Amino acid sequence: MSEFMLPDIGEGIVECEVVEWRVAEGDTIEEDQPVVEVMTDKALVEITAPEAGVVTKLYVPQGQIAKVHAPLYAYQAQGEAAASEVSDNAEASREKGEQESAPAKPSEAPAPQSAAKSESADTAAKGAGAYGKTPASPAVRRLVREHGLDLAAIAGSGKDGRVLKEDVLAYLEAPAKIATTPASPQAPRVEPLRGVRAAMAKQMVTSATTIPHFQYGEELDVTELLALRERLKPQAEAMGERLTLMPFFMKAMAMAVAEYPILNAQLNAEATELAYYPECNIGMAVDSKVGLLVPNVKNVGALSVLEVAGEVGRLTQAAREGRVEQADLKGGTITISNIGAMGGTYAAPIINAPEAAIVAIGKTQWLPRFDAAGNVTRRAILTVTWAGDHRFIDGGTIARFCNQWKAYLEAPETMLLQLR
């Protein structure tokens, strides 16, 4: 029998939660067949069988914690399983021969007297007498009638199950006691906080308690951007990509970051040095089935809008399934949270430490606005809310940065002048 040890499944990960066993004890498995899903503090990881065989034992139940380098399950390799089956068949044949040669033992019949006593005691407990009628005195029967009770429903404490006056009074008091007893409050359902949700809890506490946040809000008129997207959508779909507004948000942000590089900087733990990153790796918060994940598109400034769309689609799908690669979760420099996808209008986001800023994008609404001539027109408006690290970013800096980002998005053709 071989034991499968839980391997290293990520840098710094020492344990994980068993989310779902794909096999049971006794199942035959093939090489590279998915055996179990485990959840780390980053994402779901699918573990496959190293070779064909038969599962003999699952060491860690579903929902429990497995340790790295500890046995996860035991199995018999294909050759070992075949040899074991031959041995088991031989043993079974030997045992069968011994059983057939052994003399049969006489069966033991139940004692009729004991059975009768048991039946009699059961009948008496239910209040029925020897002739199937519940014994009770006329006074007791009158008391039962006066209260509209069923005599057979009252357990008698007298001889042969006779119902006494005390039995009727006790029966009358029992419902009142039940009715006046206050219902005990139901205990809440408790479940451990593990995996991605546990990591999110620690990360958010760290961000909220160590970074002084400040908020900055703005409105964007994306009427022209929506029109541009509609014109480009058929071409993008012909190339196999789904074109949303997110690639435009990211591309415009990378271009604005090039003009305001402090938004792409990170402060060290001692708050003594700023590191300016040359590449803009834009994260996007995704509400996955395992919790909040923030994969990032690497070096957005060097990608085309179509390439960014491809990365957005790939990472969104992977995040919703909880199967994001570790590399896609590392190295983010600034984050977008698209709360508008779920109908939100405003939010006060928490910075994804150690990044400098995060923006929450609200839903697009068609609202009345005045044009340059003073006429009311119908425009596509969405709100954005920034959160910045006030230790090294001031309100004026983030306002100027947001205005540049806004200018690119409200007149998307202006991005052509600086696209690389």
C-alpha positions in Angstrom: 0.0 0.0 0.0 1.3 3.5 -0.9 0.5 6.8 0.8 0.1 10.0 -1.1 1.7 12.9 0.7 0.2 16.4 0.3 2.9 18.2 -1.8 4.0 21.9 -1.7 1.1 23.7 -3.5 2.3 27.3 -3.2 5.0 29.4 -1.7 4.6 29.7 2.1 1.5 27.4 2.2 1.8 24.8 5.0 -1.8 23.6 5.2 -5.1 23.6 3.2 -8.7 22.6 3.6 -10.1 19.5 1.9 -13.1 20.9 0.0 -14.3 17.9 -1.9 -13.2 14.3 -2.4 -13.8 13.2 -5.9 -13.3 9.5 -5.0 -14.3 7.2 -2.1 -12.5 4.3 -0.4 -12.5 1.3 -2.7 -12.7 3.3 -5.9 -10.4 2.5 -8.8 -8.4 5.5 -10.0 -6.5 6.2 -13.2 -3.2 8.1 -13.5 -3.8 11.9 -13.6 -7.5 11.5 -12.5 -8.7 14.3 -10.2 -8.9 12.9 -6.7 -9.5 15.8 -4.4 -10.0 19.6 -4.3 -8.2 21.5 -1.6 -8.5 25.2 -0.8 -5.5 27.3 0.2 -5.5 30.9 1.3 -5.2 31.8 -2.4 -7.5 29.6 -4.5 -8.8 26.1 -5.1 -6.2 23.5 -6.2 -7.1 20.2 -7.9 -4.9 17.3 -6.9 -4.6 14.3 -9.3 -3.6 10.7 -8.9 0.1 10.0 -9.4 -0.6 6.5 -10.8 -3.5 4.0 -11.4 -4.7 1.9 -8.5 -7.4 1.5 -5.8 -8.1 4.0 -3.0 -7.8 2.2 0.3 -8.1 5.0 2.9 -8.9 8.8 3.0 -7.0 10.3 5.9 -8.5 13.7 6.0 -12.3 14.1 6.0 -14.0 16.7 3.8 -13.9 20.1 5.5 -10.9 19.3 7.6 -7.3 20.7 7.4 -4.6 18.7 5.6 -0.9 19.5 6.3 1.7 19.7 3.6 4.0 16.6 3.6 1.5 14.6 5.6 -0.5 11.6 4.2 -3.6 12.7 2.3 -4.8 9.3 1.2 -3.6 5.7 0.8 -3.9 3.5 -2.3 -2.8 0.3 -3.9 -1.0 0.7 -7.1 -2.4 -1.2 -10.1 -0.1 -4.2 -9.8 -0.4 -4.3 -6.0 -4.2 -4.2 -6.2 -4.4 -7.2 -8.6 -2.1 -9.3 -6.3 -4.2 -8.3 -3.3 -7.4 -9.3 -5.1 -6.0 -12.8 -5.8 -5.0 -13.2 -2.2 -8.4 -12.0 -0.9 -10.2 -14.5 -3.2 -8.1 -17.4 -1.9 -8.8 -16.3 1.7 -12.5 -16.1 1.0 -12.6 -19.6 -0.5 -10.8 -21.1 2.4 -13.2 -19.4 4.9 -16.2 -20.6 2.9 -14.9 -24.2 3.0 -14.5 -24.0 6.8 -18.0 -22.7 7.3 -19.6 -25.4 5.1 -17.7 -28.2 7.0 -18.7 -26.9 10.5 -21.9 -28.4 12.0 -25.0 -26.2 12.1 -26.1 -24.8 15.5 -29.7 -25.3 16.5 -31.7 -22.1 16.2 -32.9 -20.6 19.4 -36.7 -20.0 19.5 -37.9 -17.0 21.6 -39.6 -17.9 24.8 -43.4 -17.4 24.3 -43.9 -16.6 28.0 -41.4 -13.6 27.9 -43.1 -12.3 24.7 -46.5 -12.4 26.3 -45.2 -10.6 29.4 -43.7 -7.9 27.2 -46.9 -7.5 25.3 -49.0 -7.3 28.5 -46.7 -4.6 30.0 -46.8 -2.6 26.8 -50.6 -2.8 26.8 -50.8 -1.7 30.4 -48.5 1.3 29.7 -50.9 2.5 27.1 -53.9 2.3 29.5 -55.7 -0.7 28.0 -57.2 -3.3 30.2 -57.5 -7.0 29.8 -60.4 -6.8 27.3 -59.1 -3.9 25.3 -61.1 -1.3 27.3 -59.3 1.4 29.4 -60.2 0.7 33.0 -61.4 3.8 35.0 -64.0 4.6 37.6 -67.3 6.4 36.7 -66.1 9.5 38.4 -62.9 9.5 36.4 -64.8 8.9 33.2 -67.1 11.9 34.0 -64.0 14.1 34.6 -62.6 13.1 31.2 -65.9 13.9 29.5 -66.2 17.3 31.1 -62.8 18.3 29.8 -63.4 16.7 26.3 -60.5 14.3 26.6 -59.8 10.9 25.1 -59.5 8.4 27.9 -57.4 6.1 25.8 -54.8 8.8 25.3 -54.2 9.1 29.1 -51.6 6.8 30.6 -52.9 5.0 33.6 -50.8 4.5 36.7 -53.2 2.1 38.5 -53.4 -1.7 38.4 -53.7 -3.1 34.8 -53.3 0.4 33.5 -56.3 1.9 35.3 -56.6 5.6 34.8 -56.9 7.4 38.2 -58.1 10.9 38.9 -54.4 12.0 39.5 -53.6 10.8 36.0 -56.3 13.0 34.4 -55.2 16.0 36.4 -51.6 15.4 35.4 -52.6 15.1 31.8 -54.5 18.4 32.0 -51.5 20.2 33.5 -49.0 18.9 31.0 -50.1 21.0 28.0 -50.3 24.1 30.1 -46.7 23.6 31.2 -45.5 23.1 27.7 -47.4 26.2 26.5 -46.0 28.4 29.3 -42.4 27.2 28.9 -40.5 29.8 26.9 -39.0 28.5 23.7 -35.2 28.3 23.9 -33.4 30.4 21.3 -31.9 28.5 18.5 -28.1 28.4 18.5 -26.4 30.1 15.5 -24.8 27.9 12.9 -21.0 28.2 13.3 -18.5 27.4 10.6 -14.7 27.9 10.6 -13.2 30.8 8.6 -10.7 29.1 6.3 -8.9 29.4 3.0 -9.5 32.5 0.8 -12.0 34.0 3.3 -9.6 33.7 6.2 -6.8 35.3 4.1 -9.2 38.1 3.0 -10.1 38.7 6.7 -6.4 39.1 7.6 -5.6 41.2 4.6 -8.5 43.6 5.1 -7.7 44.0 8.8 -4.1 44.8 7.9 -5.1 47.3 5.2 -7.8 49.1 7.3 -5.7 49.4 10.4 -2.3 50.2 9.0 -3.1 52.4 6.0 -4.8 55.9 6.6 -7.4 55.9 3.8 -9.0 58.9 2.2 -11.8 58.8 -0.3 -12.2 60.8 -3.6 -15.4 60.6 -5.8 -16.1 61.6 -9.3 -18.6 61.1 -12.2 -17.6 59.7 -15.6 -19.6 60.3 -18.8 -19.0 57.1 -20.7 -21.5 57.8 -23.5 -18.8 58.0 -26.2 -16.9 55.0 -24.7 -20.1 52.8 -24.9 -20.6 53.9 -28.5 -16.9 53.0 -29.3 -17.3 49.6 -27.7 -20.4 48.8 -29.7 -18.5 49.5 -32.9 -15.6 47.4 -31.9 -17.5 44.4 -30.4 -18.2 42.5 -33.6 -14.5 42.6 -34.5 -13.4 41.5 -31.0 -15.9 38.6 -31.1 -14.6 37.6 -34.5 -11.2 37.3 -32.9 -12.7 35.2 -30.0 -12.7 37.9 -27.4 -15.5 39.5 -25.3 -15.1 43.2 -25.2 -16.4 44.9 -22.0 -15.6 48.3 -20.6 -13.0 46.9 -18.2 -10.1 46.7 -20.8 -10.7 50.4 -21.6 -10.7 51.2 -17.9 -7.4 49.4 -17.5 -5.7 50.8 -20.6 -6.6 54.4 -19.7 -5.5 53.8 -16.1 -2.1 52.5 -17.2 -1.7 55.6 -19.4 -2.6 57.9 -16.6 -0.2 56.0 -14.2 2.6 56.8 -16.7 2.0 60.5 -16.0 1.5 60.1 -12.2 3.9 57.2 -11.3 3.3 57.7 -7.6 0.0 55.9 -8.0 2.0 52.8 -9.0 4.4 53.1 -6.0 4.4 51.1 -2.7 5.6 52.1 0.7 7.8 49.7 2.7 6.7 48.3 6.0 8.8 50.8 8.0 7.3 53.7 6.0 10.8 54.9 5.1 11.1 54.2 1.4 8.9 54.3 -1.7 9.3 51.7 -4.5 8.2 52.9 -8.0 7.3 50.0 -10.2 8.0 50.3 -13.9 5.1 48.0 -15.0 1.4 48.7 -14.2 -0.1 45.5 -13.0 -3.8 46.2 -12.6 -5.8 44.0 -10.3 -9.5 43.4 -10.5 -11.6 42.3 -7.6 -13.7 39.2 -8.5 -16.5 37.7 -6.3 -15.6 34.0 -6.7 -17.2 31.0 -5.1 -14.4 30.7 -2.6 -14.4 34.4 -1.6 -12.8 37.6 -2.9 -9.9 37.1 -5.3 -7.8 39.9 -6.9 -5.9 38.6 -9.9 -4.0 41.2 -11.9 -3.3 41.8 -15.6 0.5 42.2 -15.9 2.1 45.2 -17.7 -1.1 46.6 -19.1 0.8 49.5 -20.6 2.5 47.2 -23.1 -0.7 45.4 -24.1 -3.3 46.3 -26.7 -7.0 46.7 -25.7 -7.8 43.4 -27.3 -4.9 41.6 -25.4 -6.1 43.2 -22.1 -9.7 41.9 -22.9 -8.3 38.4 -23.4 -6.5 38.5 -20.0 -9.6 40.0 -18.3 -11.7 37.1 -19.7 -9.2 34.4 -18.7 -8.7 35.7 -15.1 -12.4 36.3 -14.5 -13.2 32.8 -15.5 -10.4 31.3 -13.4 -11.3 33.4 -10.4 -15.0 32.5 -10.5 -14.0 28.9 -10.4 -11.5 29.5 -7.7 -8.6 28.2 -9.8 -6.4 31.2 -10.3 -2.7 30.5 -10.7 -0.5 31.9 -7.9 1.5 34.0 -10.3 -1.7 35.8 -11.4 -2.4 36.8 -7.8 1.0 38.3 -7.1 2.6 41.6 -8.1 -0.4 43.8 -8.4 0.3 47.6 -8.2 -3.2 49.2 -8.4 -6.7 47.7 -8.2 -10.2 48.2 -9.8 -13.3 46.9 -8.0 -16.3 46.9 -10.4 -19.2 47.0 -8.0 -21.4 48.2 -10.8 -21.5 44.6 -12.2 -23.7 43.7 -9.2 -25.8 46.9 -9.3 -23.9 49.1 -6.9 -23.6 52.8 -7.4 -21.2 53.9 -4.7 -18.6 52.2 -2.4 -15.8 53.0 -0.1 -13.2 50.4 -1.1 -10.3 49.2 1.1 -6.9 49.4 -0.4 -5.3 46.1 -1.3 -2.1 46.5 0.7 0.7 47.2 -0.1 -0.7 49.0 -3.1 -1.2 52.8 -3.1 -4.8 53.1 -4.3 -8.0 51.3 -5.4 -11.0 52.5 -7.3 -14.6 51.3 -7.1 -16.6 51.7 -10.3 -20.4 52.0 -10.0 -23.1 50.9 -12.5 -23.8 52.9 -15.6 -27.0 55.0 -15.5 -28.7 56.9 -18.2 -29.2 60.3 -16.7 -30.2 63.9 -17.9 -27.3 66.3 -18.2 -26.9 69.8 -19.7 -24.8 70.1 -22.9 -22.6 73.1 -23.8 -25.6 74.9 -25.3 -27.7 74.4 -22.1 -29.9 71.7 -23.5 -30.9 68.6 -21.5 -29.4 65.5 -23.1 -29.4 61.8 -22.2 -25.9 60.7 -21.0 -24.4 57.4 -19.7 -23.0 58.3 -16.2 -21.2 56.2 -13.8 -19.6 57.1 -10.4 -16.1 56.2 -9.3 -14.8 56.3 -5.7 -11.1 56.2 -5.0 -9.3 55.2 -1.8 -5.7 56.4 -1.5 -2.9 55.8 1.0 -2.7 59.2 2.7 0.8 58.5 4.0 2.3 59.5 0.6 -0.6 60.4 -1.7 -2.5 63.7 -1.1 -6.0 64.7 -2.4 -4.6 67.0 -5.1 -2.5 64.2 -6.6 -5.3 61.7 -6.8 -7.7 64.3 -8.2 -5.3 65.2 -11.0 -4.6 61.6 -11.7 -8.4 60.8 -11.8 -9.0 63.8 -14.1 -6.4 62.4 -16.6 -7.9 58.9 -16.4 -11.4 60.5 -16.8 -10.3 62.5 -19.9 -9.1 59.4 -21.7 -12.4 57.5 -20.9 -14.7 60.4 -21.8 -12.9 61.0 -25.1 -11.5 57.6 -25.9 -10.1 58.6 -29.3 -7.5 60.8 -27.4 -5.8 57.6 -26.2 -4.7 56.9 -29.8 -2.1 59.7 -29.5 -0.2 57.8 -26.8 -1.0 54.1 -27.5 2.2 52.1 -27.9 
